[in-house]
Amino acid sequence: MTLTLEPKQEQPTCNYCGKQLHGRVGKKYYNVDCKNNFNSRIRSELRSKENEFFPKAFNQIKVNYRILHTYREKLEVGNGLYMEMKELVKFGFDPDFCTNAYLSLIHI
Ligand SMILES: [Zn+2]
């Protein structure tokens, strides 16, 4: 009688944290948090790579949009949005990359 020793199969590990996995075959993550964190990290890396190809103008337009969106409630007065440009610039707003605006002239 001969004994053949099969190589011991390596215990699978979590794709996110590297902990050893137990349970069903084909399991990839230790728990649902690891799965969510892994997928979140992948999405974040893809977004980061995608942003590298955007011209700076697109990024500034996104920054401008975020600023206006964030302060929208604060800006909204009557039928329009009002804030002095110097205030917006303090938050990082760049008026050279504003895609649309209604300008109201104040006569003194
Ligand atoms: Zn994990």
Backbone and ligand atoms as CSV (ligand in chain L), in Angstrom:
chain,resi,resn,atom,element,x,y,z
A,1,MET,N,N,0.842,-1.183,0.000
A,1,MET,CA,C,0.000,0.000,0.000
A,1,MET,C,C,0.885,1.242,0.000
A,2,THR,N,N,0.536,2.152,-0.910
A,2,THR,CA,C,1.313,3.395,-0.962
A,2,THR,C,C,0.427,4.570,-0.596
A,3,LEU,N,N,1.002,5.453,0.093
A,3,LEU,CA,C,0.288,6.675,0.478
A,3,LEU,C,C,0.724,7.814,-0.423
A,4,THR,N,N,-0.228,8.460,-1.009
A,4,THR,CA,C,0.125,9.647,-1.797
A,4,THR,C,C,-0.338,10.869,-1.016
A,5,LEU,N,N,0.567,11.757,-0.856
A,5,LEU,CA,C,0.222,12.987,-0.141
A,5,LEU,C,C,-0.113,14.085,-1.140
A,6,GLU,N,N,-1.334,14.506,-1.079
A,6,GLU,CA,C,-1.728,15.634,-1.938
A,6,GLU,C,C,-1.277,16.922,-1.269
A,7,PRO,N,N,-0.860,17.863,-2.064
A,7,PRO,CA,C,-0.458,19.128,-1.448
A,7,PRO,C,C,-1.643,19.758,-0.717
A,8,LYS,N,N,-1.369,20.219,0.476
A,8,LYS,CA,C,-2.427,20.820,1.282
A,8,LYS,C,C,-2.914,22.092,0.590
A,9,GLN,N,N,-4.236,22.173,0.416
A,9,GLN,CA,C,-4.778,23.374,-0.238
A,9,GLN,C,C,-4.661,24.562,0.701
A,10,GLU,N,N,-4.276,25.667,0.138
A,10,GLU,CA,C,-4.141,26.871,0.935
A,10,GLU,C,C,-5.513,27.373,1.341
A,11,GLN,N,N,-5.617,27.820,2.558
A,11,GLN,CA,C,-6.885,28.360,3.065
A,11,GLN,C,C,-7.151,29.695,2.361
A,12,PRO,N,N,-8.340,29.849,1.784
A,12,PRO,CA,C,-8.621,31.125,1.106
A,12,PRO,C,C,-8.663,32.290,2.108
A,13,THR,N,N,-8.324,33.458,1.634
A,13,THR,CA,C,-8.330,34.641,2.509
A,13,THR,C,C,-9.225,35.729,1.921
A,14,CYS,N,N,-9.641,36.623,2.772
A,14,CYS,CA,C,-10.528,37.734,2.399
A,14,CYS,C,C,-9.815,38.657,1.417
A,15,ASN,N,N,-10.529,39.031,0.354
A,15,ASN,CA,C,-9.960,39.948,-0.647
A,15,ASN,C,C,-9.668,41.325,-0.078
A,16,TYR,N,N,-10.331,41.679,1.022
A,16,TYR,CA,C,-10.147,43.018,1.571
A,16,TYR,C,C,-9.132,43.042,2.708
A,17,CYS,N,N,-9.368,42.223,3.752
A,17,CYS,CA,C,-8.523,42.332,4.949
A,17,CYS,C,C,-7.495,41.211,5.067
A,18,GLY,N,N,-7.646,40.159,4.297
A,18,GLY,CA,C,-6.675,39.080,4.321
A,18,GLY,C,C,-6.919,38.027,5.396
A,19,LYS,N,N,-8.005,38.140,6.178
A,19,LYS,CA,C,-8.305,37.125,7.197
A,19,LYS,C,C,-8.643,35.804,6.506
A,20,GLN,N,N,-8.359,34.696,7.188
A,20,GLN,CA,C,-8.693,33.395,6.621
A,20,GLN,C,C,-10.206,33.214,6.577
A,21,LEU,N,N,-10.668,32.618,5.489
A,21,LEU,CA,C,-12.106,32.437,5.292
A,21,LEU,C,C,-12.529,31.027,5.657
A,22,HIS,N,N,-13.692,30.929,6.279
A,22,HIS,CA,C,-14.286,29.639,6.614
A,22,HIS,C,C,-15.691,29.642,6.051
A,23,GLY,N,N,-16.230,28.482,5.781
A,23,GLY,CA,C,-17.599,28.416,5.290
A,23,GLY,C,C,-17.651,27.907,3.871
A,24,ARG,N,N,-18.564,28.436,3.125
A,24,ARG,CA,C,-18.820,27.913,1.780
A,24,ARG,C,C,-17.631,28.136,0.841
A,25,VAL,N,N,-17.567,27.238,-0.138
A,25,VAL,CA,C,-16.505,27.331,-1.140
A,25,VAL,C,C,-16.784,28.536,-2.042
A,26,GLY,N,N,-15.771,29.255,-2.393
A,26,GLY,CA,C,-15.945,30.399,-3.285
A,26,GLY,C,C,-16.178,31.708,-2.559
A,27,LYS,N,N,-16.213,31.655,-1.229
A,27,LYS,CA,C,-16.414,32.875,-0.453
A,27,LYS,C,C,-15.216,33.790,-0.687
A,28,LYS,N,N,-15.465,35.089,-0.871
A,28,LYS,CA,C,-14.382,36.023,-1.175
A,28,LYS,C,C,-14.087,37.003,-0.044
A,29,TYR,N,N,-15.076,37.219,0.822
A,29,TYR,CA,C,-14.929,38.248,1.852
A,29,TYR,C,C,-15.249,37.670,3.228
A,30,TYR,N,N,-14.578,38.209,4.242
A,30,TYR,CA,C,-14.786,37.745,5.611
A,30,TYR,C,C,-16.209,38.058,6.067
A,31,ASN,N,N,-16.684,39.245,5.776
A,31,ASN,CA,C,-18.061,39.614,6.106
A,31,ASN,C,C,-18.552,40.690,5.134
A,32,VAL,N,N,-19.771,41.144,5.333
A,32,VAL,CA,C,-20.368,42.106,4.398
A,32,VAL,C,C,-19.643,43.453,4.441
A,33,ASP,N,N,-19.095,43.814,5.601
A,33,ASP,CA,C,-18.331,45.067,5.678
A,33,ASP,C,C,-17.103,45.003,4.778
A,34,CYS,N,N,-16.412,43.856,4.779
A,34,CYS,CA,C,-15.240,43.698,3.920
A,34,CYS,C,C,-15.644,43.817,2.453
A,35,LYS,N,N,-16.774,43.213,2.101
A,35,LYS,CA,C,-17.242,43.277,0.718
A,35,LYS,C,C,-17.537,44.730,0.325
A,36,ASN,N,N,-18.263,45.445,1.206
A,36,ASN,CA,C,-18.596,46.840,0.913
A,36,ASN,C,C,-17.345,47.709,0.849
A,37,ASN,N,N,-16.429,47.522,1.781
A,37,ASN,CA,C,-15.191,48.316,1.774
A,37,ASN,C,C,-14.353,48.028,0.534
A,38,PHE,N,N,-14.294,46.759,0.147
A,38,PHE,CA,C,-13.533,46.383,-1.044
A,38,PHE,C,C,-14.111,47.071,-2.282
A,39,ASN,N,N,-15.443,46.966,-2.444
A,39,ASN,CA,C,-16.090,47.572,-3.609
A,39,ASN,C,C,-15.981,49.096,-3.583
A,40,SER,N,N,-16.055,49.657,-2.383
A,40,SER,CA,C,-15.913,51.104,-2.255
A,40,SER,C,C,-14.517,51.543,-2.675
A,41,ARG,N,N,-13.511,50.774,-2.259
A,41,ARG,CA,C,-12.132,51.102,-2.619
A,41,ARG,C,C,-11.928,51.018,-4.136
A,42,ILE,N,N,-12.514,49.983,-4.758
A,42,ILE,CA,C,-12.408,49.825,-6.216
A,42,ILE,C,C,-13.043,51.023,-6.925
A,43,ARG,N,N,-14.252,51.393,-6.481
A,43,ARG,CA,C,-14.934,52.544,-7.102
A,43,ARG,C,C,-14.118,53.815,-6.934
A,44,SER,N,N,-13.558,53.992,-5.750
A,44,SER,CA,C,-12.750,55.173,-5.470
A,44,SER,C,C,-11.524,55.229,-6.374
A,45,GLU,N,N,-10.859,54.092,-6.565
A,45,GLU,CA,C,-9.682,54.041,-7.444
A,45,GLU,C,C,-10.069,54.348,-8.888
A,46,LEU,N,N,-11.216,53.809,-9.325
A,46,LEU,CA,C,-11.669,54.079,-10.696
A,46,LEU,C,C,-11.969,55.560,-10.879
A,47,ARG,N,N,-12.645,56.151,-9.872
A,47,ARG,CA,C,-12.989,57.569,-9.936
A,47,ARG,C,C,-11.707,58.409,-9.989
A,48,SER,N,N,-10.735,58.008,-9.199
A,48,SER,CA,C,-9.471,58.734,-9.150
A,48,SER,C,C,-8.761,58.678,-10.499
A,49,LYS,N,N,-8.729,57.484,-11.115
A,49,LYS,CA,C,-8.107,57.348,-12.438
A,49,LYS,C,C,-8.860,58.168,-13.479
A,50,GLU,N,N,-10.197,58.126,-13.382
A,50,GLU,CA,C,-11.032,58.862,-14.316
A,50,GLU,C,C,-10.740,60.358,-14.218
A,51,ASN,N,N,-10.570,60.849,-12.991
A,51,ASN,CA,C,-10.320,62.272,-12.784
A,51,ASN,C,C,-8.967,62.715,-13.331
A,52,GLU,N,N,-8.011,61.798,-13.417
A,52,GLU,CA,C,-6.702,62.162,-13.958
A,52,GLU,C,C,-6.804,62.630,-15.399
A,53,PHE,N,N,-7.784,62.096,-16.122
A,53,PHE,CA,C,-7.922,62.427,-17.535
A,53,PHE,C,C,-8.772,63.664,-17.773
A,54,PHE,N,N,-9.453,64.137,-16.729
A,54,PHE,CA,C,-10.273,65.330,-16.894
A,54,PHE,C,C,-9.385,66.554,-16.953
A,55,PRO,N,N,-9.623,67.402,-17.881
A,55,PRO,CA,C,-8.891,68.668,-17.873
A,55,PRO,C,C,-9.213,69.431,-16.583
A,56,LYS,N,N,-8.305,70.285,-16.192
A,56,LYS,CA,C,-8.491,71.043,-14.950
A,56,LYS,C,C,-9.797,71.826,-14.951
A,57,ALA,N,N,-10.221,72.242,-16.140
A,57,ALA,CA,C,-11.454,73.023,-16.232
A,57,ALA,C,C,-12.651,72.230,-15.707
A,58,PHE,N,N,-12.725,70.937,-16.045
A,58,PHE,CA,C,-13.838,70.114,-15.565
A,58,PHE,C,C,-13.822,70.018,-14.054
A,59,ASN,N,N,-12.626,69.849,-13.503
A,59,ASN,CA,C,-12.525,69.752,-12.044
A,59,ASN,C,C,-12.958,71.051,-11.381
A,60,GLN,N,N,-12.574,72.198,-11.971
A,60,GLN,CA,C,-12.963,73.472,-11.371
A,60,GLN,C,C,-14.470,73.667,-11.483
A,61,ILE,N,N,-15.057,73.240,-12.588
A,61,ILE,CA,C,-16.510,73.343,-12.744
A,61,ILE,C,C,-17.205,72.497,-11.679
A,62,LYS,N,N,-16.651,71.310,-11.412
A,62,LYS,CA,C,-17.231,70.461,-10.368
A,62,LYS,C,C,-17.098,71.117,-9.000
A,63,VAL,N,N,-15.949,71.736,-8.736
A,63,VAL,CA,C,-15.744,72.439,-7.460
A,63,VAL,C,C,-16.756,73.577,-7.342
A,64,ASN,N,N,-16.909,74.355,-8.416
A,64,ASN,CA,C,-17.872,75.457,-8.409
A,64,ASN,C,C,-19.283,74.936,-8.128
A,65,TYR,N,N,-19.635,73.842,-8.784
A,65,TYR,CA,C,-20.977,73.279,-8.586
A,65,TYR,C,C,-21.177,72.856,-7.130
A,66,ARG,N,N,-20.168,72.167,-6.584
A,66,ARG,CA,C,-20.273,71.720,-5.190
A,66,ARG,C,C,-20.441,72.898,-4.237
A,67,ILE,N,N,-19.730,73.970,-4.483
A,67,ILE,CA,C,-19.828,75.157,-3.626
A,67,ILE,C,C,-21.236,75.741,-3.714
A,68,LEU,N,N,-21.728,75.907,-4.932
A,68,LEU,CA,C,-23.073,76.471,-5.096
A,68,LEU,C,C,-24.131,75.552,-4.508
A,69,HIS,N,N,-23.947,74.245,-4.705
A,69,HIS,CA,C,-24.918,73.281,-4.171
A,69,HIS,C,C,-24.896,73.275,-2.641
A,70,THR,N,N,-23.699,73.322,-2.069
A,70,THR,CA,C,-23.554,73.293,-0.615
A,70,THR,C,C,-24.188,74.516,0.045
A,71,TYR,N,N,-23.994,75.666,-0.582
A,71,TYR,CA,C,-24.474,76.899,0.040
A,71,TYR,C,C,-25.785,77.389,-0.557
A,72,ARG,N,N,-26.452,76.522,-1.299
A,72,ARG,CA,C,-27.670,76.918,-2.003
A,72,ARG,C,C,-28.715,77.531,-1.072
A,73,GLU,N,N,-29.006,76.863,0.033
A,73,GLU,CA,C,-30.029,77.373,0.940
A,73,GLU,C,C,-29.643,78.733,1.503
A,74,LYS,N,N,-28.348,78.879,1.756
A,74,LYS,CA,C,-27.847,80.131,2.305
A,74,LYS,C,C,-27.920,81.252,1.260
A,75,LEU,N,N,-27.731,80.867,-0.012
A,75,LEU,CA,C,-27.680,81.847,-1.097
A,75,LEU,C,C,-29.062,82.274,-1.574
A,76,GLU,N,N,-30.039,81.360,-1.419
A,76,GLU,CA,C,-31.346,81.607,-2.012
A,76,GLU,C,C,-32.110,82.725,-1.300
A,77,VAL,N,N,-32.386,83.747,-2.061
A,77,VAL,CA,C,-33.169,84.866,-1.550
A,77,VAL,C,C,-34.133,85.245,-2.662
A,78,GLY,N,N,-35.419,85.210,-2.391
A,78,GLY,CA,C,-36.409,85.568,-3.411
A,78,GLY,C,C,-36.336,84.622,-4.587
A,79,ASN,N,N,-36.164,85.177,-5.779
A,79,ASN,CA,C,-36.127,84.359,-6.992
A,79,ASN,C,C,-34.712,84.076,-7.484
A,80,GLY,N,N,-33.722,84.425,-6.722
A,80,GLY,CA,C,-32.356,84.218,-7.208
A,80,GLY,C,C,-31.407,83.825,-6.106
A,81,LEU,N,N,-30.168,83.654,-6.494
A,81,LEU,CA,C,-29.120,83.321,-5.540
A,81,LEU,C,C,-28.212,84.541,-5.407
A,82,TYR,N,N,-27.960,84.926,-4.193
A,82,TYR,CA,C,-27.157,86.122,-3.971
A,82,TYR,C,C,-26.013,85.850,-3.016
A,83,MET,N,N,-24.854,86.192,-3.434
A,83,MET,CA,C,-23.688,86.174,-2.563
A,83,MET,C,C,-22.614,86.977,-3.273
A,84,GLU,N,N,-21.864,87.711,-2.536
A,84,GLU,CA,C,-20.808,88.498,-3.175
A,84,GLU,C,C,-19.738,87.566,-3.697
A,85,MET,N,N,-19.189,87.924,-4.869
A,85,MET,CA,C,-18.199,87.071,-5.518
A,85,MET,C,C,-17.004,86.809,-4.606
A,86,LYS,N,N,-16.581,87.833,-3.873
A,86,LYS,CA,C,-15.407,87.638,-3.010
A,86,LYS,C,C,-15.680,86.561,-1.948
A,87,GLU,N,N,-16.947,86.426,-1.531
A,87,GLU,CA,C,-17.300,85.371,-0.572
A,87,GLU,C,C,-17.171,83.996,-1.225
A,88,LEU,N,N,-17.677,83.873,-2.470
A,88,LEU,CA,C,-17.591,82.603,-3.188
A,88,LEU,C,C,-16.141,82.215,-3.438
A,89,VAL,N,N,-15.327,83.186,-3.808
A,89,VAL,CA,C,-13.912,82.927,-4.105
A,89,VAL,C,C,-13.204,82.397,-2.862
A,90,LYS,N,N,-13.611,82.871,-1.685
A,90,LYS,CA,C,-13.015,82.377,-0.434
A,90,LYS,C,C,-13.208,80.863,-0.292
A,91,PHE,N,N,-14.343,80.356,-0.817
A,91,PHE,CA,C,-14.624,78.921,-0.723
A,91,PHE,C,C,-13.941,78.113,-1.827
A,92,GLY,N,N,-13.287,78.792,-2.785
A,92,GLY,CA,C,-12.601,78.095,-3.870
A,92,GLY,C,C,-13.297,78.236,-5.211
A,93,PHE,N,N,-14.371,79.013,-5.260
A,93,PHE,CA,C,-15.113,79.236,-6.506
A,93,PHE,C,C,-14.258,80.040,-7.469
A,94,ASP,N,N,-14.203,79.589,-8.735
A,94,ASP,CA,C,-13.452,80.322,-9.748
A,94,ASP,C,C,-14.434,80.831,-10.796
A,95,PRO,N,N,-14.675,82.155,-10.859
A,95,PRO,CA,C,-15.678,82.696,-11.788
A,95,PRO,C,C,-15.321,82.493,-13.254
A,96,ASP,N,N,-14.052,82.192,-13.568
A,96,ASP,CA,C,-13.676,81.926,-14.961
A,96,ASP,C,C,-14.267,80.613,-15.464
A,97,PHE,N,N,-14.695,79.758,-14.552
A,97,PHE,CA,C,-15.243,78.462,-14.941
A,97,PHE,C,C,-16.706,78.333,-14.533
A,98,CYS,N,N,-17.416,79.405,-14.621
A,98,CYS,CA,C,-18.844,79.407,-14.324
A,98,CYS,C,C,-19.571,79.189,-15.646
A,99,THR,N,N,-20.439,78.190,-15.706
A,99,THR,CA,C,-21.068,77.839,-16.980
A,99,THR,C,C,-22.350,78.616,-17.247
A,100,ASN,N,N,-22.939,79.206,-16.203
A,100,ASN,CA,C,-24.176,79.936,-16.407
A,100,ASN,C,C,-24.407,80.862,-15.225
A,101,ALA,N,N,-24.895,82.060,-15.506
A,101,ALA,CA,C,-25.165,82.993,-14.411
A,101,ALA,C,C,-26.154,84.046,-14.874
A,102,TYR,N,N,-26.904,84.546,-13.947
A,102,TYR,CA,C,-27.770,85.684,-14.193
A,102,TYR,C,C,-27.159,86.823,-13.417
A,103,LEU,N,N,-26.777,87.845,-14.134
A,103,LEU,CA,C,-26.123,88.963,-13.464
A,103,LEU,C,C,-27.106,90.098,-13.234
A,104,SER,N,N,-27.085,90.584,-12.055
A,104,SER,CA,C,-27.946,91.709,-11.709
A,104,SER,C,C,-27.039,92.878,-11.353
A,105,LEU,N,N,-27.256,93.976,-12.036
A,105,LEU,CA,C,-26.420,95.144,-11.776
A,105,LEU,C,C,-27.075,96.019,-10.719
A,106,ILE,N,N,-26.273,96.404,-9.810
A,106,ILE,CA,C,-26.768,97.290,-8.748
A,106,ILE,C,C,-26.375,98.719,-9.117
A,107,HIS,N,N,-27.357,99.585,-9.229
A,107,HIS,CA,C,-27.087,100.987,-9.540
A,107,HIS,C,C,-26.985,101.766,-8.236
A,108,ILE,N,N,-25.893,102.452,-8.123
A,108,ILE,CA,C,-25.702,103.245,-6.901
A,108,ILE,C,C,-26.021,104.694,-7.189
L,1,ZN,ZN,ZN,-12.045,40.997,5.268
